[in-house]
Amino acid sequence: MSLAAPLPLSTVVRGACPHDCPDTCALLTTVENGRAVRVQGNPDHPHTGGVLCTKVSRYAERTHHPERILTPMKRSGPKGSGQFTPVTWDEALADIAARLGAIAARDPQAVLPYSYAGTMGLVQGESMDRRFFHRLGASFLDRTICATAGGEGLVHTLGGKVGMKVEFFAESKLILIWGSNSIGSNLHFWRIAQQAKRDGAKLVCIDPRKSETAEKCHEHIQLLPGTDAALALALMHELIAHGWLDHDYIARHTVGWEKLRERALQWPPERAAQVCGLPVEQIRQLARDYGTTQPAAIRLNYGMQRVHGGANAVRAVACLPALTGAWRHRAGGVLLSSSGSFPVDRTALQRPDLLAGRSPRTINMVTIGDDLLRESSPAFGPQIEALVVYNSNPVAVAPESGKVVQGFAREDLFTVVLEHFQTDTADYADYLLPATTQLEHWDVHLAYGHTDVLLNRPAIAPQGQARSNARIFRDLAARMGFTEPCFQDSDEQLCRQAYGTKVDFNLLLEQGFAPLGGPEAPFAEGGFPTPSGKCEFFSERLAAQGLDGLPDHVPNHEAAGTSAQYPLAMISPPARNFLNSTFVNVKSLRDIEGRPLLEIHPHDAAARGIQDGSVVRVFNGRGSYRCHAHVSERARPGVVNGLGIWWRKLGMDGTNVNQLTSQALTDLGRGPTFYDCLVEVSLCPAP
């Protein structure tokens, strides 16, 4: 009698996607014999609908990747060499605590945390780590690298990161997809837009790049980078000129109409056409569509605000629904981010009281290249002596990376990196600490593309010696002698503290998600979360700071056509199969993506003797970068698209597109200007 092999013990665990994407999907992870074998979308979560993007559907491959860092490592070669020797957690924690303690004894502001949205989780992203650095008195980090310009634009117009509910886009009759490649970066919204399209809605994509999304919309408006506010003002001009206005809504629910009207009338379509590089009739038709179609909805994403005038552009676009009364309809309005709707108790999570009255300086993460190279001074404060990096890969993702690398290479800079893999940044660590992935820890999430809270339960045990971010900072706090009871909170307790009594934690445990609720048409009767309670066309708060209270077109720092030396504008949108620099080392995704590419229009390529597949040098005064050219009408004439963000070590010369981007900041929000960059491109001679 033969014995059958025992069936594998299989369980399914509910979780949440941790990545920096509006969709924040609900996950189901199938576990067999302690190993995650499948990650899929939860069909019971309406926003996820059982569907995941290509990237996250490969999350098990990422978690069980043969190159995972599974033990603490200490640098054994020169900075940047990527040479490490395994050490115990006790050794690593003791040495890190001693080094940080010695620096803090001189001036704790010489210690800087550096983190962003490698996980969007409230526990692994912004809880125990903040407690630790508050108690230490370290420098604050201004976490601006993605969304602050657009966020400020919304705050000064609508009152917060709020907008229409994403599910009601399905009922819209006109959808403007503005500054977003939804197919690549907002897949679940795209499914909703497709439903609207099937029901007769017109879809218009506004984007300098002919993206996958632009190809599938009824119309593509391919404007020059950084000219979105000019287009929005011209739309306002046409709404006024043709009387396509809801005067009742404007009178009852807005502030500053007369001032805005005066400004908009300075922007006839002819003027905007010149600035935007568009046909005049295309602008007129867009205004006609928007002014005469109800309900009309605008889906913004963050691409449009990564330029000098990014916040003003978002302000201008966010004014449009109030002019036409689109907010009266649940399928009308605008959505950039819904994150302001979530009642997160950040004071409980982050414990700013641990600062004990201290007010450390603030370092902007965008200018880390310059700031790591600064000496001590009265204006700057102490030189940065220690850097603790987690949930980020600044050597790859921060602008002007030549300077970033120079800073990280300082022999006198003590650098600790918490990571899953040996990234470009990890190569410069003095200590490399193994962090858990989303399948191995507790966390709780908000979303910026819908309004459901999600809980993430650990599906498998931590691989190797990996520890969660929260545990690592808890362990470091103990080594530093921080005895406050809040440093004893477990990861699950932190999950419970994030929303307190405002969200039913038992419901999260039971089904993995909890909708926030709220009105279907949040601003149908005004009630904006601004100081006035109205949509603020004119912001008294900005005027009080000596700034323009009205939105305006603010030209790029490096506007197209302003330099003979660098005649091409470059934007650097994400490669479809990566998410920032995450997933670059997942071979199956990298194989789909191929190699680092620069998209260049046939006209610009021909003028430079460049053919499809040619090796080209892209350069400006900040640096140069070699990659392969893709001659394509995805790029508009005069604009090249440097698809990012590849790890530098996988590039032809150990560089990536951020060798060329600048540390200049946006008009509001102190954000980066990645898409505000002039370059020249030349053909590299054959070897």
Secondary structure in CASP SS format (residue, H / E / C, confidence):
PFRMAT SS
TARGET T0000
AUTHOR 0000-0000-0000
METHOD secondary structure of the structure
MODEL  1
M C 1.00
S C 1.00
L C 1.00
A C 1.00
A C 1.00
P C 1.00
L C 1.00
P C 1.00
L C 1.00
S E 1.00
T E 1.00
V E 1.00
V E 1.00
R E 1.00
G E 1.00
A E 1.00
C C 1.00
P C 1.00
H C 1.00
D C 1.00
C C 1.00
P C 1.00
D C 1.00
T C 1.00
C C 1.00
A E 1.00
L E 1.00
L E 1.00
T E 1.00
T E 1.00
V E 1.00
E E 1.00
N C 1.00
G C 1.00
R E 1.00
A E 1.00
V E 1.00
R E 1.00
V E 1.00
Q E 1.00
G E 1.00
N C 1.00
P C 1.00
D C 1.00
H C 1.00
P C 1.00
H C 1.00
T C 1.00
G C 1.00
G C 1.00
V C 1.00
L C 1.00
C C 1.00
T H 1.00
K H 1.00
V H 1.00
S H 1.00
R C 1.00
Y H 1.00
A H 1.00
E H 1.00
R H 1.00
T H 1.00
H C 1.00
H C 1.00
P C 1.00
E C 1.00
R C 1.00
I C 1.00
L C 1.00
T C 1.00
P C 1.00
M E 1.00
K E 1.00
R E 1.00
S C 1.00
G C 1.00
P C 1.00
K C 1.00
G C 1.00
S C 1.00
G C 1.00
Q C 1.00
F E 1.00
T E 1.00
P E 1.00
V C 1.00
T C 1.00
W H 1.00
D H 1.00
E H 1.00
A H 1.00
L H 1.00
A H 1.00
D H 1.00
I H 1.00
A H 1.00
A H 1.00
R H 1.00
L H 1.00
G H 1.00
A H 1.00
I H 1.00
A H 1.00
A H 1.00
R H 1.00
D C 1.00
P H 1.00
Q H 1.00
A H 1.00
V E 1.00
L E 1.00
P E 1.00
Y E 1.00
S E 1.00
Y C 1.00
A C 1.00
G C 1.00
T C 1.00
M C 1.00
G C 1.00
L H 1.00
V H 1.00
Q H 1.00
G H 1.00
E H 1.00
S C 1.00
M H 1.00
D H 1.00
R H 1.00
R H 1.00
F H 1.00
F H 1.00
H H 1.00
R H 1.00
L H 1.00
G C 1.00
A C 1.00
S C 1.00
F E 1.00
L E 1.00
D E 1.00
R C 1.00
T C 1.00
I C 1.00
C C 1.00
A C 1.00
T H 1.00
A H 1.00
G H 1.00
G H 1.00
E H 1.00
G H 1.00
L H 1.00
V H 1.00
H C 1.00
T C 1.00
L C 1.00
G C 1.00
G C 1.00
K C 1.00
V C 1.00
G C 1.00
M C 1.00
K C 1.00
V H 1.00
E H 1.00
F H 1.00
F H 1.00
A H 1.00
E H 1.00
S C 1.00
K C 1.00
L E 1.00
I E 1.00
L E 1.00
I E 1.00
W E 1.00
G C 1.00
S C 1.00
N C 1.00
S H 1.00
I H 1.00
G H 1.00
S H 1.00
N C 1.00
L H 1.00
H H 1.00
F H 1.00
W H 1.00
R H 1.00
I H 1.00
A H 1.00
Q H 1.00
Q H 1.00
A H 1.00
K H 1.00
R H 1.00
D C 1.00
G C 1.00
A C 1.00
K E 1.00
L E 1.00
V E 1.00
C E 1.00
I E 1.00
D C 1.00
P C 1.00
R C 1.00
K C 1.00
S C 1.00
E H 1.00
T H 1.00
A H 1.00
E H 1.00
K H 1.00
C C 1.00
H C 1.00
E E 1.00
H E 1.00
I E 1.00
Q C 1.00
L C 1.00
L C 1.00
P C 1.00
G C 1.00
T C 1.00
D H 1.00
A H 1.00
A H 1.00
L H 1.00
A H 1.00
L H 1.00
A H 1.00
L H 1.00
M H 1.00
H H 1.00
E H 1.00
L H 1.00
I H 1.00
A H 1.00
H H 1.00
G C 1.00
W C 1.00
L C 1.00
D C 1.00
H H 1.00
D H 1.00
Y H 1.00
I H 1.00
A H 1.00
R H 1.00
H H 1.00
T E 1.00
V E 1.00
G C 1.00
W H 1.00
E H 1.00
K H 1.00
L H 1.00
R H 1.00
E H 1.00
R H 1.00
A H 1.00
L C 1.00
Q C 1.00
W C 1.00
P C 1.00
P H 1.00
E H 1.00
R H 1.00
A H 1.00
A H 1.00
Q H 1.00
V H 1.00
C H 1.00
G C 1.00
L C 1.00
P C 1.00
V H 1.00
E H 1.00
Q H 1.00
I H 1.00
R H 1.00
Q H 1.00
L H 1.00
A H 1.00
R H 1.00
D H 1.00
Y H 1.00
G H 1.00
T H 1.00
T C 1.00
Q C 1.00
P C 1.00
A E 1.00
A E 1.00
I E 1.00
R E 1.00
L E 1.00
N C 1.00
Y H 1.00
G H 1.00
M H 1.00
Q H 1.00
R C 1.00
V C 1.00
H C 1.00
G C 1.00
G H 1.00
A H 1.00
N H 1.00
A H 1.00
V H 1.00
R H 1.00
A H 1.00
V H 1.00
A H 1.00
C H 1.00
L H 1.00
P H 1.00
A H 1.00
L H 1.00
T H 1.00
G C 1.00
A H 1.00
W H 1.00
R H 1.00
H C 1.00
R C 1.00
A C 1.00
G C 1.00
G E 1.00
V E 1.00
L E 1.00
L C 1.00
S C 1.00
S C 1.00
S H 1.00
G H 1.00
S H 1.00
F C 1.00
P C 1.00
V C 1.00
D C 1.00
R H 1.00
T H 1.00
A H 1.00
L H 1.00
Q H 1.00
R C 1.00
P H 1.00
D H 1.00
L H 1.00
L H 1.00
A C 1.00
G C 1.00
R C 1.00
S C 1.00
P C 1.00
R C 1.00
T E 1.00
I E 1.00
N E 1.00
M H 1.00
V H 1.00
T H 1.00
I H 1.00
G H 1.00
D H 1.00
D H 1.00
L C 1.00
L C 1.00
R C 1.00
E C 1.00
S C 1.00
S E 1.00
P C 1.00
A C 1.00
F C 1.00
G E 1.00
P C 1.00
Q C 1.00
I C 1.00
E C 1.00
A E 1.00
L E 1.00
V E 1.00
V E 1.00
Y E 1.00
N C 1.00
S C 1.00
N C 1.00
P H 1.00
V H 1.00
A H 1.00
V H 1.00
A C 1.00
P C 1.00
E C 1.00
S H 1.00
G H 1.00
K H 1.00
V H 1.00
V H 1.00
Q H 1.00
G H 1.00
F H 1.00
A C 1.00
R C 1.00
E C 1.00
D C 1.00
L C 1.00
F E 1.00
T E 1.00
V E 1.00
V E 1.00
L E 1.00
E E 1.00
H C 1.00
F C 1.00
Q C 1.00
T C 1.00
D C 1.00
T C 1.00
A H 1.00
D H 1.00
Y H 1.00
A C 1.00
D C 1.00
Y E 1.00
L E 1.00
L E 1.00
P E 1.00
A E 1.00
T C 1.00
T C 1.00
Q H 1.00
L H 1.00
E H 1.00
H C 1.00
W C 1.00
D E 1.00
V E 1.00
H E 1.00
L C 1.00
A C 1.00
Y C 1.00
G C 1.00
H C 1.00
T C 1.00
D E 1.00
V E 1.00
L E 1.00
L E 1.00
N E 1.00
R C 1.00
P C 1.00
A C 1.00
I C 1.00
A C 1.00
P C 1.00
Q C 1.00
G C 1.00
Q C 1.00
A C 1.00
R E 1.00
S C 1.00
N H 1.00
A H 1.00
R H 1.00
I H 1.00
F H 1.00
R H 1.00
D H 1.00
L H 1.00
A H 1.00
A H 1.00
R H 1.00
M C 1.00
G C 1.00
F C 1.00
T C 1.00
E C 1.00
P H 1.00
C H 1.00
F H 1.00
Q H 1.00
D C 1.00
S C 1.00
D H 1.00
E H 1.00
Q H 1.00
L H 1.00
C H 1.00
R H 1.00
Q H 1.00
A H 1.00
Y H 1.00
G C 1.00
T C 1.00
K C 1.00
V C 1.00
D C 1.00
F H 1.00
N H 1.00
L H 1.00
L H 1.00
L H 1.00
E H 1.00
Q H 1.00
G C 1.00
F E 1.00
A E 1.00
P E 1.00
L C 1.00
G C 1.00
G C 1.00
P C 1.00
E C 1.00
A C 1.00
P C 1.00
F C 1.00
A C 1.00
E C 1.00
G C 1.00
G C 1.00
F C 1.00
P C 1.00
T C 1.00
P C 1.00
S C 1.00
G C 1.00
K C 1.00
C E 1.00
E E 1.00
F C 1.00
F C 1.00
S C 1.00
E H 1.00
R H 1.00
L H 1.00
A H 1.00
A H 1.00
Q C 1.00
G C 1.00
L C 1.00
D C 1.00
G C 1.00
L C 1.00
P C 1.00
D C 1.00
H C 1.00
V C 1.00
P C 1.00
N C 1.00
H C 1.00
E C 1.00
A C 1.00
A C 1.00
G C 1.00
T C 1.00
S C 1.00
A C 1.00
Q C 1.00
Y C 1.00
P C 1.00
L E 1.00
A E 1.00
M E 1.00
I E 1.00
S C 1.00
P C 1.00
P E 1.00
A C 1.00
R C 1.00
N C 1.00
F C 1.00
L E 1.00
N C 1.00
S C 1.00
T E 1.00
F C 1.00
V C 1.00
N C 1.00
V C 1.00
K H 1.00
S H 1.00
L H 1.00
R H 1.00
D H 1.00
I H 1.00
E H 1.00
G C 1.00
R C 1.00
P C 1.00
L E 1.00
L E 1.00
E E 1.00
I E 1.00
H C 1.00
P H 1.00
H H 1.00
D H 1.00
A H 1.00
A H 1.00
A H 1.00
R C 1.00
G C 1.00
I C 1.00
Q C 1.00
D C 1.00
G C 1.00
S C 1.00
V E 1.00
V E 1.00
R E 1.00
V E 1.00
F E 1.00
N E 1.00
G C 1.00
R C 1.00
G E 1.00
S E 1.00
Y E 1.00
R E 1.00
C E 1.00
H E 1.00
A E 1.00
H E 1.00
V E 1.00
S C 1.00
E C 1.00
R C 1.00
A C 1.00
R C 1.00
P C 1.00
G C 1.00
V E 1.00
V E 1.00
N E 1.00
G E 1.00
L C 1.00
G E 1.00
I C 1.00
W C 1.00
W C 1.00
R H 1.00
K H 1.00
L H 1.00
G C 1.00
M C 1.00
D C 1.00
G C 1.00
T C 1.00
N C 1.00
V H 1.00
N H 1.00
Q H 1.00
L C 1.00
T C 1.00
S C 1.00
Q C 1.00
A C 1.00
L E 1.00
T C 1.00
D C 1.00
L C 1.00
G C 1.00
R C 1.00
G C 1.00
P E 1.00
T C 1.00
F C 1.00
Y C 1.00
D C 1.00
C C 1.00
L E 1.00
V E 1.00
E E 1.00
V E 1.00
S E 1.00
L E 1.00
C C 1.00
P C 1.00
A C 1.00
P C 1.00
END
